[in-house]
Amino acid sequence: MATIKRTTANLPEDLLHDARCVTKKGITETLIYGLELVKRTGAYEKAQRLRGKLSLDIDIEQSRERGGL
């Protein structure tokens, strides 16, 4: 189980309200959802920076074989 960090933050009331309307959840759940989106965005951007930099030698025909499954 993850460690919980209790924090205080000053948030724009209208932004928090709009976000809660989208998630249909409470403040904590909405903030967790937003933080997860930020995390995913960072991972996506990291993957995008690798675009065109990886050289893969894959035999497409061999990879399409089902092996009798």
CHARMM internal coordinates of N, CA and C (Angstrom, degrees):
IC EDIT
DIST 1 N 1 CA 1.4537
DIST 1 CA 1 C 1.5236
ANGL 1 N 1 CA 1 C 109.01
DIST 1 C 2 N 1.3188
ANGL 1 CA 1 C 2 N 116.32
DIHE 1 N 1 CA 1 C 2 N 141.37
DIST 2 N 2 CA 1.4570
ANGL 1 C 2 N 2 CA 121.87
DIHE 1 CA 1 C 2 N 2 CA -178.12
DIST 2 CA 2 C 1.5276
ANGL 2 N 2 CA 2 C 110.49
DIHE 1 C 2 N 2 CA 2 C -72.74
DIST 2 C 3 N 1.3168
ANGL 2 CA 2 C 3 N 115.04
DIHE 2 N 2 CA 2 C 3 N 148.69
DIST 3 N 3 CA 1.4519
ANGL 2 C 3 N 3 CA 120.84
DIHE 2 CA 2 C 3 N 3 CA 174.64
DIST 3 CA 3 C 1.5228
ANGL 3 N 3 CA 3 C 108.29
DIHE 2 C 3 N 3 CA 3 C -74.43
DIST 3 C 4 N 1.3130
ANGL 3 CA 3 C 4 N 116.48
DIHE 3 N 3 CA 3 C 4 N 140.20
DIST 4 N 4 CA 1.4601
ANGL 3 C 4 N 4 CA 121.81
DIHE 3 CA 3 C 4 N 4 CA -179.68
DIST 4 CA 4 C 1.5126
ANGL 4 N 4 CA 4 C 109.17
DIHE 3 C 4 N 4 CA 4 C -98.53
DIST 4 C 5 N 1.3192
ANGL 4 CA 4 C 5 N 116.92
DIHE 4 N 4 CA 4 C 5 N 133.41
DIST 5 N 5 CA 1.4585
ANGL 4 C 5 N 5 CA 122.66
DIHE 4 CA 4 C 5 N 5 CA 176.31
DIST 5 CA 5 C 1.5115
ANGL 5 N 5 CA 5 C 108.47
DIHE 4 C 5 N 5 CA 5 C -114.77
DIST 5 C 6 N 1.2957
ANGL 5 CA 5 C 6 N 115.63
DIHE 5 N 5 CA 5 C 6 N 117.26
DIST 6 N 6 CA 1.4609
ANGL 5 C 6 N 6 CA 120.83
DIHE 5 CA 5 C 6 N 6 CA 178.01
DIST 6 CA 6 C 1.5207
ANGL 6 N 6 CA 6 C 107.74
DIHE 5 C 6 N 6 CA 6 C -84.03
DIST 6 C 7 N 1.3334
ANGL 6 CA 6 C 7 N 116.20
DIHE 6 N 6 CA 6 C 7 N 133.37
DIST 7 N 7 CA 1.4581
ANGL 6 C 7 N 7 CA 119.95
DIHE 6 CA 6 C 7 N 7 CA -176.64
DIST 7 CA 7 C 1.5200
ANGL 7 N 7 CA 7 C 110.83
DIHE 6 C 7 N 7 CA 7 C -143.17
DIST 7 C 8 N 1.3031
ANGL 7 CA 7 C 8 N 115.04
DIHE 7 N 7 CA 7 C 8 N 159.65
DIST 8 N 8 CA 1.4594
ANGL 7 C 8 N 8 CA 121.91
DIHE 7 CA 7 C 8 N 8 CA 175.10
DIST 8 CA 8 C 1.5183
ANGL 8 N 8 CA 8 C 107.20
DIHE 7 C 8 N 8 CA 8 C -115.73
DIST 8 C 9 N 1.3162
ANGL 8 CA 8 C 9 N 116.42
DIHE 8 N 8 CA 8 C 9 N 134.80
DIST 9 N 9 CA 1.4611
ANGL 8 C 9 N 9 CA 120.45
DIHE 8 CA 8 C 9 N 9 CA -179.60
DIST 9 CA 9 C 1.5187
ANGL 9 N 9 CA 9 C 109.73
DIHE 8 C 9 N 9 CA 9 C -140.43
DIST 9 C 10 N 1.3104
ANGL 9 CA 9 C 10 N 116.23
DIHE 9 N 9 CA 9 C 10 N 146.14
DIST 10 N 10 CA 1.4537
ANGL 9 C 10 N 10 CA 122.41
DIHE 9 CA 9 C 10 N 10 CA 174.00
DIST 10 CA 10 C 1.5268
ANGL 10 N 10 CA 10 C 107.56
DIHE 9 C 10 N 10 CA 10 C -96.53
DIST 10 C 11 N 1.3295
ANGL 10 CA 10 C 11 N 115.83
DIHE 10 N 10 CA 10 C 11 N 112.20
DIST 11 N 11 CA 1.4588
ANGL 10 C 11 N 11 CA 121.47
DIHE 10 CA 10 C 11 N 11 CA -174.73
DIST 11 CA 11 C 1.5182
ANGL 11 N 11 CA 11 C 110.05
DIHE 10 C 11 N 11 CA 11 C -119.09
DIST 11 C 12 N 1.3398
ANGL 11 CA 11 C 12 N 117.09
DIHE 11 N 11 CA 11 C 12 N 144.00
DIST 12 N 12 CA 1.4628
ANGL 11 C 12 N 12 CA 119.62
DIHE 11 CA 11 C 12 N 12 CA 174.92
DIST 12 CA 12 C 1.5365
ANGL 12 N 12 CA 12 C 109.21
DIHE 11 C 12 N 12 CA 12 C -62.47
DIST 12 C 13 N 1.3175
ANGL 12 CA 12 C 13 N 116.23
DIHE 12 N 12 CA 12 C 13 N 123.73
DIST 13 N 13 CA 1.4586
ANGL 12 C 13 N 13 CA 121.46
DIHE 12 CA 12 C 13 N 13 CA -175.08
DIST 13 CA 13 C 1.5259
ANGL 13 N 13 CA 13 C 112.43
DIHE 12 C 13 N 13 CA 13 C -59.04
DIST 13 C 14 N 1.3268
ANGL 13 CA 13 C 14 N 116.86
DIHE 13 N 13 CA 13 C 14 N -42.15
DIST 14 N 14 CA 1.4638
ANGL 13 C 14 N 14 CA 119.31
DIHE 13 CA 13 C 14 N 14 CA -178.45
DIST 14 CA 14 C 1.5275
ANGL 14 N 14 CA 14 C 111.59
DIHE 13 C 14 N 14 CA 14 C -67.04
DIST 14 C 15 N 1.3271
ANGL 14 CA 14 C 15 N 117.07
DIHE 14 N 14 CA 14 C 15 N -37.22
DIST 15 N 15 CA 1.4666
ANGL 14 C 15 N 15 CA 120.95
DIHE 14 CA 14 C 15 N 15 CA 178.92
DIST 15 CA 15 C 1.5260
ANGL 15 N 15 CA 15 C 110.25
DIHE 14 C 15 N 15 CA 15 C -66.19
DIST 15 C 16 N 1.3155
ANGL 15 CA 15 C 16 N 116.64
DIHE 15 N 15 CA 15 C 16 N -44.08
DIST 16 N 16 CA 1.4612
ANGL 15 C 16 N 16 CA 120.56
DIHE 15 CA 15 C 16 N 16 CA 178.31
DIST 16 CA 16 C 1.5260
ANGL 16 N 16 CA 16 C 110.58
DIHE 15 C 16 N 16 CA 16 C -63.67
DIST 16 C 17 N 1.3001
ANGL 16 CA 16 C 17 N 116.94
DIHE 16 N 16 CA 16 C 17 N -42.59
DIST 17 N 17 CA 1.4694
ANGL 16 C 17 N 17 CA 121.09
DIHE 16 CA 16 C 17 N 17 CA 178.77
DIST 17 CA 17 C 1.5263
ANGL 17 N 17 CA 17 C 110.78
DIHE 16 C 17 N 17 CA 17 C -60.92
DIST 17 C 18 N 1.3285
ANGL 17 CA 17 C 18 N 116.57
DIHE 17 N 17 CA 17 C 18 N -48.18
DIST 18 N 18 CA 1.4678
ANGL 17 C 18 N 18 CA 120.47
DIHE 17 CA 17 C 18 N 18 CA -179.98
DIST 18 CA 18 C 1.5277
ANGL 18 N 18 CA 18 C 111.36
DIHE 17 C 18 N 18 CA 18 C -61.75
DIST 18 C 19 N 1.3330
ANGL 18 CA 18 C 19 N 116.58
DIHE 18 N 18 CA 18 C 19 N -41.29
DIST 19 N 19 CA 1.4616
ANGL 18 C 19 N 19 CA 120.71
DIHE 18 CA 18 C 19 N 19 CA 179.66
DIST 19 CA 19 C 1.5236
ANGL 19 N 19 CA 19 C 110.66
DIHE 18 C 19 N 19 CA 19 C -64.57
DIST 19 C 20 N 1.3222
ANGL 19 CA 19 C 20 N 116.86
DIHE 19 N 19 CA 19 C 20 N -41.46
DIST 20 N 20 CA 1.4609
ANGL 19 C 20 N 20 CA 120.50
DIHE 19 CA 19 C 20 N 20 CA 178.65
DIST 20 CA 20 C 1.5254
ANGL 20 N 20 CA 20 C 111.20
DIHE 19 C 20 N 20 CA 20 C -65.36
DIST 20 C 21 N 1.3180
ANGL 20 CA 20 C 21 N 116.90
DIHE 20 N 20 CA 20 C 21 N -34.69
DIST 21 N 21 CA 1.4648
ANGL 20 C 21 N 21 CA 120.08
DIHE 20 CA 20 C 21 N 21 CA 176.69
DIST 21 CA 21 C 1.5271
ANGL 21 N 21 CA 21 C 110.76
DIHE 20 C 21 N 21 CA 21 C -64.51
DIST 21 C 22 N 1.3159
ANGL 21 CA 21 C 22 N 116.89
DIHE 21 N 21 CA 21 C 22 N -35.90
DIST 22 N 22 CA 1.4635
ANGL 21 C 22 N 22 CA 121.38
DIHE 21 CA 21 C 22 N 22 CA 179.20
DIST 22 CA 22 C 1.5276
ANGL 22 N 22 CA 22 C 110.65
DIHE 21 C 22 N 22 CA 22 C -70.61
DIST 22 C 23 N 1.3435
ANGL 22 CA 22 C 23 N 116.75
DIHE 22 N 22 CA 22 C 23 N -46.76
DIST 23 N 23 CA 1.4623
ANGL 22 C 23 N 23 CA 119.87
DIHE 22 CA 22 C 23 N 23 CA -176.27
DIST 23 CA 23 C 1.5228
ANGL 23 N 23 CA 23 C 113.04
DIHE 22 C 23 N 23 CA 23 C -79.91
DIST 23 C 24 N 1.3312
ANGL 23 CA 23 C 24 N 116.34
DIHE 23 N 23 CA 23 C 24 N -22.16
DIST 24 N 24 CA 1.4732
ANGL 23 C 24 N 24 CA 121.47
DIHE 23 CA 23 C 24 N 24 CA -175.80
DIST 24 CA 24 C 1.5320
ANGL 24 N 24 CA 24 C 110.73
DIHE 23 C 24 N 24 CA 24 C 59.05
DIST 24 C 25 N 1.3360
ANGL 24 CA 24 C 25 N 116.08
DIHE 24 N 24 CA 24 C 25 N 34.01
DIST 25 N 25 CA 1.4592
ANGL 24 C 25 N 25 CA 121.82
DIHE 24 CA 24 C 25 N 25 CA -178.34
DIST 25 CA 25 C 1.5217
ANGL 25 N 25 CA 25 C 109.49
DIHE 24 C 25 N 25 CA 25 C -133.23
DIST 25 C 26 N 1.3162
ANGL 25 CA 25 C 26 N 116.27
DIHE 25 N 25 CA 25 C 26 N 177.19
DIST 26 N 26 CA 1.4514
ANGL 25 C 26 N 26 CA 122.51
DIHE 25 CA 25 C 26 N 26 CA 179.62
DIST 26 CA 26 C 1.5237
ANGL 26 N 26 CA 26 C 112.37
DIHE 25 C 26 N 26 CA 26 C -75.33
DIST 26 C 27 N 1.3109
ANGL 26 CA 26 C 27 N 114.75
DIHE 26 N 26 CA 26 C 27 N -179.08
DIST 27 N 27 CA 1.4653
ANGL 26 C 27 N 27 CA 120.75
DIHE 26 CA 26 C 27 N 27 CA -176.60
DIST 27 CA 27 C 1.5289
ANGL 27 N 27 CA 27 C 111.03
DIHE 26 C 27 N 27 CA 27 C -62.75
DIST 27 C 28 N 1.3297
ANGL 27 CA 27 C 28 N 117.36
DIHE 27 N 27 CA 27 C 28 N -51.12
DIST 28 N 28 CA 1.4644
ANGL 27 C 28 N 28 CA 120.36
DIHE 27 CA 27 C 28 N 28 CA -177.65
DIST 28 CA 28 C 1.5218
ANGL 28 N 28 CA 28 C 111.39
DIHE 27 C 28 N 28 CA 28 C -58.93
DIST 28 C 29 N 1.3195
ANGL 28 CA 28 C 29 N 116.65
DIHE 28 N 28 CA 28 C 29 N -48.26
DIST 29 N 29 CA 1.4665
ANGL 28 C 29 N 29 CA 120.34
DIHE 28 CA 28 C 29 N 29 CA -178.74
DIST 29 CA 29 C 1.5242
ANGL 29 N 29 CA 29 C 111.39
DIHE 28 C 29 N 29 CA 29 C -62.83
DIST 29 C 30 N 1.3304
ANGL 29 CA 29 C 30 N 116.48
DIHE 29 N 29 CA 29 C 30 N -38.18
DIST 30 N 30 CA 1.4627
ANGL 29 C 30 N 30 CA 120.78
DIHE 29 CA 29 C 30 N 30 CA 179.22
DIST 30 CA 30 C 1.5235
ANGL 30 N 30 CA 30 C 110.85
DIHE 29 C 30 N 30 CA 30 C -66.12
DIST 30 C 31 N 1.3248
ANGL 30 CA 30 C 31 N 117.07
DIHE 30 N 30 CA 30 C 31 N -43.13
DIST 31 N 31 CA 1.4615
ANGL 30 C 31 N 31 CA 120.20
DIHE 30 CA 30 C 31 N 31 CA 178.71
DIST 31 CA 31 C 1.5228
ANGL 31 N 31 CA 31 C 111.45
DIHE 30 C 31 N 31 CA 31 C -65.76
DIST 31 C 32 N 1.3337
ANGL 31 CA 31 C 32 N 117.59
DIHE 31 N 31 CA 31 C 32 N -39.96
DIST 32 N 32 CA 1.4639
ANGL 31 C 32 N 32 CA 120.58
DIHE 31 CA 31 C 32 N 32 CA 177.12
DIST 32 CA 32 C 1.5252
ANGL 32 N 32 CA 32 C 110.03
DIHE 31 C 32 N 32 CA 32 C -62.12
DIST 32 C 33 N 1.3277
ANGL 32 CA 32 C 33 N 116.36
DIHE 32 N 32 CA 32 C 33 N -43.76
DIST 33 N 33 CA 1.4643
ANGL 32 C 33 N 33 CA 120.81
DIHE 32 CA 32 C 33 N 33 CA 178.51
DIST 33 CA 33 C 1.5396
ANGL 33 N 33 CA 33 C 110.48
DIHE 32 C 33 N 33 CA 33 C -59.26
DIST 33 C 34 N 1.3117
ANGL 33 CA 33 C 34 N 116.32
DIHE 33 N 33 CA 33 C 34 N -45.17
DIST 34 N 34 CA 1.4610
ANGL 33 C 34 N 34 CA 120.22
DIHE 33 CA 33 C 34 N 34 CA 179.44
DIST 34 CA 34 C 1.5158
ANGL 34 N 34 CA 34 C 112.44
DIHE 33 C 34 N 34 CA 34 C -63.25
DIST 34 C 35 N 1.3329
ANGL 34 CA 34 C 35 N 116.61
DIHE 34 N 34 CA 34 C 35 N -41.45
DIST 35 N 35 CA 1.4611
ANGL 34 C 35 N 35 CA 120.04
DIHE 34 CA 34 C 35 N 35 CA 178.72
DIST 35 CA 35 C 1.5236
ANGL 35 N 35 CA 35 C 111.70
DIHE 34 C 35 N 35 CA 35 C -65.88
DIST 35 C 36 N 1.3365
ANGL 35 CA 35 C 36 N 116.67
DIHE 35 N 35 CA 35 C 36 N -36.27
DIST 36 N 36 CA 1.4677
ANGL 35 C 36 N 36 CA 119.89
DIHE 35 CA 35 C 36 N 36 CA 176.13
DIST 36 CA 36 C 1.5253
ANGL 36 N 36 CA 36 C 111.09
DIHE 35 C 36 N 36 CA 36 C -65.00
DIST 36 C 37 N 1.3349
ANGL 36 CA 36 C 37 N 116.65
DIHE 36 N 36 CA 36 C 37 N -37.79
DIST 37 N 37 CA 1.4691
ANGL 36 C 37 N 37 CA 119.87
DIHE 36 CA 36 C 37 N 37 CA 176.97
DIST 37 CA 37 C 1.5243
ANGL 37 N 37 CA 37 C 111.23
DIHE 36 C 37 N 37 CA 37 C -64.42
DIST 37 C 38 N 1.3190
ANGL 37 CA 37 C 38 N 116.85
DIHE 37 N 37 CA 37 C 38 N -40.45
DIST 38 N 38 CA 1.4690
ANGL 37 C 38 N 38 CA 120.70
DIHE 37 CA 37 C 38 N 38 CA 177.27
DIST 38 CA 38 C 1.5201
ANGL 38 N 38 CA 38 C 110.01
DIHE 37 C 38 N 38 CA 38 C -61.80
DIST 38 C 39 N 1.3215
ANGL 38 CA 38 C 39 N 116.01
DIHE 38 N 38 CA 38 C 39 N -43.91
DIST 39 N 39 CA 1.4636
ANGL 38 C 39 N 39 CA 120.84
DIHE 38 CA 38 C 39 N 39 CA 179.48
DIST 39 CA 39 C 1.5306
ANGL 39 N 39 CA 39 C 110.98
DIHE 38 C 39 N 39 CA 39 C -61.39
DIST 39 C 40 N 1.3484
ANGL 39 CA 39 C 40 N 116.45
DIHE 39 N 39 CA 39 C 40 N -46.45
DIST 40 N 40 CA 1.4651
ANGL 39 C 40 N 40 CA 120.32
DIHE 39 CA 39 C 40 N 40 CA 179.49
DIST 40 CA 40 C 1.5243
ANGL 40 N 40 CA 40 C 111.57
DIHE 39 C 40 N 40 CA 40 C -63.40
DIST 40 C 41 N 1.3222
ANGL 40 CA 40 C 41 N 115.71
DIHE 40 N 40 CA 40 C 41 N -38.55
DIST 41 N 41 CA 1.4648
ANGL 40 C 41 N 41 CA 119.68
DIHE 40 CA 40 C 41 N 41 CA 179.26
DIST 41 CA 41 C 1.5209
ANGL 41 N 41 CA 41 C 110.12
DIHE 40 C 41 N 41 CA 41 C -61.91
DIST 41 C 42 N 1.3256
ANGL 41 CA 41 C 42 N 116.58
DIHE 41 N 41 CA 41 C 42 N -41.16
DIST 42 N 42 CA 1.4645
ANGL 41 C 42 N 42 CA 120.34
DIHE 41 CA 41 C 42 N 42 CA 177.81
DIST 42 CA 42 C 1.5155
ANGL 42 N 42 CA 42 C 111.76
DIHE 41 C 42 N 42 CA 42 C -61.96
DIST 42 C 43 N 1.3210
ANGL 42 CA 42 C 43 N 117.19
DIHE 42 N 42 CA 42 C 43 N -42.44
DIST 43 N 43 CA 1.4636
ANGL 42 C 43 N 43 CA 120.91
DIHE 42 CA 42 C 43 N 43 CA 178.84
DIST 43 CA 43 C 1.5316
ANGL 43 N 43 CA 43 C 110.68
DIHE 42 C 43 N 43 CA 43 C -65.91
DIST 43 C 44 N 1.3335
ANGL 43 CA 43 C 44 N 116.35
DIHE 43 N 43 CA 43 C 44 N -39.26
DIST 44 N 44 CA 1.4653
ANGL 43 C 44 N 44 CA 120.99
DIHE 43 CA 43 C 44 N 44 CA 178.75
DIST 44 CA 44 C 1.5335
ANGL 44 N 44 CA 44 C 110.30
DIHE 43 C 44 N 44 CA 44 C -63.83
DIST 44 C 45 N 1.3247
ANGL 44 CA 44 C 45 N 115.94
DIHE 44 N 44 CA 44 C 45 N -45.07
DIST 45 N 45 CA 1.4690
ANGL 44 C 45 N 45 CA 119.51
DIHE 44 CA 44 C 45 N 45 CA -179.61
DIST 45 CA 45 C 1.5221
ANGL 45 N 45 CA 45 C 111.18
DIHE 44 C 45 N 45 CA 45 C -64.56
DIST 45 C 46 N 1.3273
ANGL 45 CA 45 C 46 N 117.10
DIHE 45 N 45 CA 45 C 46 N -36.44
DIST 46 N 46 CA 1.4660
ANGL 45 C 46 N 46 CA 120.84
DIHE 45 CA 45 C 46 N 46 CA 176.89
DIST 46 CA 46 C 1.5276
ANGL 46 N 46 CA 46 C 110.18
DIHE 45 C 46 N 46 CA 46 C -63.70
DIST 46 C 47 N 1.3254
ANGL 46 CA 46 C 47 N 116.32
DIHE 46 N 46 CA 46 C 47 N -43.01
DIST 47 N 47 CA 1.4641
ANGL 46 C 47 N 47 CA 120.56
DIHE 46 CA 46 C 47 N 47 CA 178.48
DIST 47 CA 47 C 1.5325
ANGL 47 N 47 CA 47 C 110.72
DIHE 46 C 47 N 47 CA 47 C -64.97
DIST 47 C 48 N 1.3263
ANGL 47 CA 47 C 48 N 116.92
DIHE 47 N 47 CA 47 C 48 N -38.83
DIST 48 N 48 CA 1.4707
ANGL 47 C 48 N 48 CA 120.61
DIHE 47 CA 47 C 48 N 48 CA 179.11
DIST 48 CA 48 C 1.5248
ANGL 48 N 48 CA 48 C 111.16
DIHE 47 C 48 N 48 CA 48 C -63.52
DIST 48 C 49 N 1.3233
ANGL 48 CA 48 C 49 N 117.37
DIHE 48 N 48 CA 48 C 49 N -35.38
DIST 49 N 49 CA 1.4685
ANGL 48 C 49 N 49 CA 120.12
DIHE 48 CA 48 C 49 N 49 CA 178.93
DIST 49 CA 49 C 1.5276
ANGL 49 N 49 CA 49 C 111.40
DIHE 48 C 49 N 49 CA 49 C -66.58
DIST 49 C 50 N 1.3278
ANGL 49 CA 49 C 50 N 117.24
DIHE 49 N 49 CA 49 C 50 N -24.05
DIST 50 N 50 CA 1.4675
ANGL 49 C 50 N 50 CA 121.06
DIHE 49 CA 49 C 50 N 50 CA 178.00
DIST 50 CA 50 C 1.5203
ANGL 50 N 50 CA 50 C 112.17
DIHE 49 C 50 N 50 CA 50 C -81.67
DIST 50 C 51 N 1.3220
ANGL 50 CA 50 C 51 N 116.73
DIHE 50 N 50 CA 50 C 51 N -11.93
DIST 51 N 51 CA 1.4624
ANGL 50 C 51 N 51 CA 120.78
DIHE 50 CA 50 C 51 N 51 CA -176.53
DIST 51 CA 51 C 1.5308
ANGL 51 N 51 CA 51 C 110.67
DIHE 50 C 51 N 51 CA 51 C -55.65
DIST 51 C 52 N 1.3145
ANGL 51 CA 51 C 52 N 114.43
DIHE 51 N 51 CA 51 C 52 N 126.10
DIST 52 N 52 CA 1.4568
ANGL 51 C 52 N 52 CA 120.77
DIHE 51 CA 51 C 52 N 52 CA 179.23
DIST 52 CA 52 C 1.5120
ANGL 52 N 52 CA 52 C 113.74
DIHE 51 C 52 N 52 CA 52 C 83.41
DIST 52 C 53 N 1.3332
ANGL 52 CA 52 C 53 N 118.13
DIHE 52 N 52 CA 52 C 53 N -1.64
DIST 53 N 53 CA 1.4597
ANGL 52 C 53 N 53 CA 121.09
DIHE 52 CA 52 C 53 N 53 CA -177.44
DIST 53 CA 53 C 1.5223
ANGL 53 N 53 CA 53 C 112.71
DIHE 52 C 53 N 53 CA 53 C -103.66
DIST 53 C 54 N 1.3206
ANGL 53 CA 53 C 54 N 117.27
DIHE 53 N 53 CA 53 C 54 N -11.17
DIST 54 N 54 CA 1.4519
ANGL 53 C 54 N 54 CA 120.50
DIHE 53 CA 53 C 54 N 54 CA 179.55
DIST 54 CA 54 C 1.5168
ANGL 54 N 54 CA 54 C 109.26
DIHE 53 C 54 N 54 CA 54 C -98.67
DIST 54 C 55 N 1.3102
ANGL 54 CA 54 C 55 N 114.99
DIHE 54 N 54 CA 54 C 55 N 132.68
DIST 55 N 55 CA 1.4532
ANGL 54 C 55 N 55 CA 120.38
DIHE 54 CA 54 C 55 N 55 CA 178.05
DIST 55 CA 55 C 1.5196
ANGL 55 N 55 CA 55 C 107.98
DIHE 54 C 55 N 55 CA 55 C -108.24
DIST 55 C 56 N 1.3272
ANGL 55 CA 55 C 56 N 116.40
DIHE 55 N 55 CA 55 C 56 N 111.96
DIST 56 N 56 CA 1.4571
ANGL 55 C 56 N 56 CA 121.44
DIHE 55 CA 55 C 56 N 56 CA -178.82
DIST 56 CA 56 C 1.5213
ANGL 56 N 56 CA 56 C 109.52
DIHE 55 C 56 N 56 CA 56 C -111.72
DIST 56 C 57 N 1.3169
ANGL 56 CA 56 C 57 N 115.50
DIHE 56 N 56 CA 56 C 57 N 131.89
DIST 57 N 57 CA 1.4585
ANGL 56 C 57 N 57 CA 121.49
DIHE 56 CA 56 C 57 N 57 CA 177.80
DIST 57 CA 57 C 1.5189
ANGL 57 N 57 CA 57 C 107.22
DIHE 56 C 57 N 57 CA 57 C -106.46
DIST 57 C 58 N 1.3318
ANGL 57 CA 57 C 58 N 116.65
DIHE 57 N 57 CA 57 C 58 N 92.24
DIST 58 N 58 CA 1.4602
ANGL 57 C 58 N 58 CA 122.36
DIHE 57 CA 57 C 58 N 58 CA -175.33
DIST 58 CA 58 C 1.5184
ANGL 58 N 58 CA 58 C 109.35
DIHE 57 C 58 N 58 CA 58 C -119.52
DIST 58 C 59 N 1.3303
ANGL 58 CA 58 C 59 N 115.21
DIHE 58 N 58 CA 58 C 59 N 132.46
DIST 59 N 59 CA 1.4580
ANGL 58 C 59 N 59 CA 121.01
DIHE 58 CA 58 C 59 N 59 CA 174.66
DIST 59 CA 59 C 1.5276
ANGL 59 N 59 CA 59 C 106.59
DIHE 58 C 59 N 59 CA 59 C -88.41
DIST 59 C 60 N 1.3084
ANGL 59 CA 59 C 60 N 117.56
DIHE 59 N 59 CA 59 C 60 N 103.24
DIST 60 N 60 CA 1.4557
ANGL 59 C 60 N 60 CA 122.95
DIHE 59 CA 59 C 60 N 60 CA -175.12
DIST 60 CA 60 C 1.5234
ANGL 60 N 60 CA 60 C 111.30
DIHE 59 C 60 N 60 CA 60 C -59.70
DIST 60 C 61 N 1.3085
ANGL 60 CA 60 C 61 N 116.89
DIHE 60 N 60 CA 60 C 61 N -43.96
DIST 61 N 61 CA 1.4681
ANGL 60 C 61 N 61 CA 120.13
DIHE 60 CA 60 C 61 N 61 CA -178.72
DIST 61 CA 61 C 1.5234
ANGL 61 N 61 CA 61 C 110.99
DIHE 60 C 61 N 61 CA 61 C -62.15
DIST 61 C 62 N 1.3101
ANGL 61 CA 61 C 62 N 117.78
DIHE 61 N 61 CA 61 C 62 N -42.49
DIST 62 N 62 CA 1.4476
ANGL 61 C 62 N 62 CA 121.21
DIHE 61 CA 61 C 62 N 62 CA 179.29
DIST 62 CA 62 C 1.5303
ANGL 62 N 62 CA 62 C 111.20
DIHE 61 C 62 N 62 CA 62 C -67.64
DIST 62 C 63 N 1.3037
ANGL 62 CA 62 C 63 N 117.26
DIHE 62 N 62 CA 62 C 63 N -37.95
DIST 63 N 63 CA 1.4635
ANGL 62 C 63 N 63 CA 120.55
DIHE 62 CA 62 C 63 N 63 CA -178.97
DIST 63 CA 63 C 1.5231
ANGL 63 N 63 CA 63 C 111.97
DIHE 62 C 63 N 63 CA 63 C -69.40
DIST 63 C 64 N 1.3230
ANGL 63 CA 63 C 64 N 117.29
DIHE 63 N 63 CA 63 C 64 N -21.08
DIST 64 N 64 CA 1.4670
ANGL 63 C 64 N 64 CA 121.43
DIHE 63 CA 63 C 64 N 64 CA 179.33
DIST 64 CA 64 C 1.5235
ANGL 64 N 64 CA 64 C 112.84
DIHE 63 C 64 N 64 CA 64 C -83.33
DIST 64 C 65 N 1.3172
ANGL 64 CA 64 C 65 N 116.94
DIHE 64 N 64 CA 64 C 65 N -13.99
DIST 65 N 65 CA 1.4693
ANGL 64 C 65 N 65 CA 120.38
DIHE 64 CA 64 C 65 N 65 CA 179.69
DIST 65 CA 65 C 1.5142
ANGL 65 N 65 CA 65 C 108.98
DIHE 64 C 65 N 65 CA 65 C -66.27
DIST 65 C 66 N 1.3114
ANGL 65 CA 65 C 66 N 116.72
DIHE 65 N 65 CA 65 C 66 N 137.62
DIST 66 N 66 CA 1.4546
ANGL 65 C 66 N 66 CA 121.76
DIHE 65 CA 65 C 66 N 66 CA -175.71
DIST 66 CA 66 C 1.5384
ANGL 66 N 66 CA 66 C 111.82
DIHE 65 C 66 N 66 CA 66 C -90.63
DIST 66 C 67 N 1.2930
ANGL 66 CA 66 C 67 N 117.73
DIHE 66 N 66 CA 66 C 67 N -14.04
DIST 67 N 67 CA 1.4574
ANGL 66 C 67 N 67 CA 120.14
DIHE 66 CA 66 C 67 N 67 CA 178.52
DIST 67 CA 67 C 1.5261
ANGL 67 N 67 CA 67 C 113.98
DIHE 66 C 67 N 67 CA 67 C 67.54
DIST 67 C 68 N 1.3179
ANGL 67 CA 67 C 68 N 117.63
DIHE 67 N 67 CA 67 C 68 N 27.05
DIST 68 N 68 CA 1.4493
ANGL 67 C 68 N 68 CA 121.38
DIHE 67 CA 67 C 68 N 68 CA 176.15
DIST 68 CA 68 C 1.5202
ANGL 68 N 68 CA 68 C 114.60
DIHE 67 C 68 N 68 CA 68 C 77.55
DIST 68 C 69 N 1.3050
ANGL 68 CA 68 C 69 N 117.67
DIHE 68 N 68 CA 68 C 69 N 20.60
DIST 69 N 69 CA 1.4681
ANGL 68 C 69 N 69 CA 119.72
DIHE 68 CA 68 C 69 N 69 CA -179.50
DIST 69 CA 69 C 1.4907
ANGL 69 N 69 CA 69 C 111.82
DIHE 68 C 69 N 69 CA 69 C -77.58
END
COOR INIT
IC SEED 1 N 1 CA 1 C
IC BUILD
